[in-house]
């Protein structure tokens, strides 16, 4: 039972933190690396 009360206090603290810091306005940008096109290697001219 004590654990449930502590979890409740933790949830309340997170809610207060979200309201205080306006956490919903924070945005996370994740940039995925793009695959580079394989460039053909230049061939040497025949002598």
Secondary structure by P-SEA (a helix, b strand, c coil): caaaaaaaaaaaaaaaaaaaaccccbbbbbbcccccccccccccccc
